């Protein structure tokens, strides 16, 4: 599905992500707070479901072109997103890192 046709509400496991209102709610409608950077990363992945998004692209879009080699940023923030949204952060089902460090969202 092209990025402009992504549903405004995307399920990430037990969580509903509203791409229009920029909110995340978990079971029982409990709000999940994400930092602005976590939100930007998540939104890029959700708007490109099943598509590999390069670490270079994520770094450039979120932190700017001068930070495309700062791969440690992605490790930290992706781990944080997994702790927030995955049932088992060590075995993610939705926020996937592929060999070579590309990332994708698996619905």
N, C-alpha and C positions, 0 to 999 in steps of 0.2 A: 504494500500500500504506500503510495507516495506520501512524503512528509506533509503536504498540504491537505491530505485526506485522512489524517490520523484522527480518531475519535477524540472529542474533548475530554472524555473520562477514560483513563487507561488503567486496567488492573495490573498491579505488580504483586502477585501472590495474594495476600490478605489485604492489601492496601489499594485504595482508589486514589489515583492521581488526577486532579482536575487541571488540565493544561490551560484553561481559560482563566480560572480564578486563582491559579497558582497555589493550590492547596493539596495536602496529602492527608487522607484520613484512614485510620486503621480499623480493626474490629471494634464494633460498638461506637463508630463515628468519632473515635478519639483522634484528635488532631496530632499530626507529626510535624515537628518543627525541623525544617532544613535550612542550612545557611544559604546565602545567595549563590555561592559557588556550587554547593551540592545540588541546588535547584537547577542551575545552568547545565551541569553535567547530565543530570537525570533527564531534563527536557530534550537535550540533543539526542540522547539514546532513545527515548520514547518516541520522538518524531521520526526516527529512522529504524523502525522495528526490524529485527532479524538481519539488519545490514551491519557489516563490520565497519566501525568508525575508527579511523586510525588515531593513535595517541597523539600524533602531530596535529591532526585536525582539532581534537578536543583541547589540546593545550593552546593552540592558536586562537580558537573561538572563545575560550573561557579566560585565559590569562593574557592573550595577545601574542603577536608573532615573535616577540623577543624571548619567549619562554618555551619554545617548542622542544627544547632539550631537557626540560625540568620534569622528567618522568616520575620523580619521587612525588610530585604534587598529585599526580593521578593515583598512585598507589595509596596514598593517605586518604584522599577523598573518596575513591571507589570503596575502600575498606569501610569507611564511615557510612556510606550509603547502604552497603550490604548489612551492616549492623542494624541500621534503621529499618530496612525493608525486606530482608531475606529471613526465612524461618531458620535456616542454618547458614550463617554468613560464611563459614569455612567451605560449604558446598553450595554455592549460589545456583539457583535455578533460573533466575531472570536477568541479573546484572553480571554478564559473563565477560571474562578476560580470556582471549584466545592466545595461543602461542604466538610470539612475536609482539605481544602487548597491544593488539587491537581489541576493541571493546564492542559489545553488542547487547541489545535488549532482546530477550527471548520471552515473548508473551506466555 
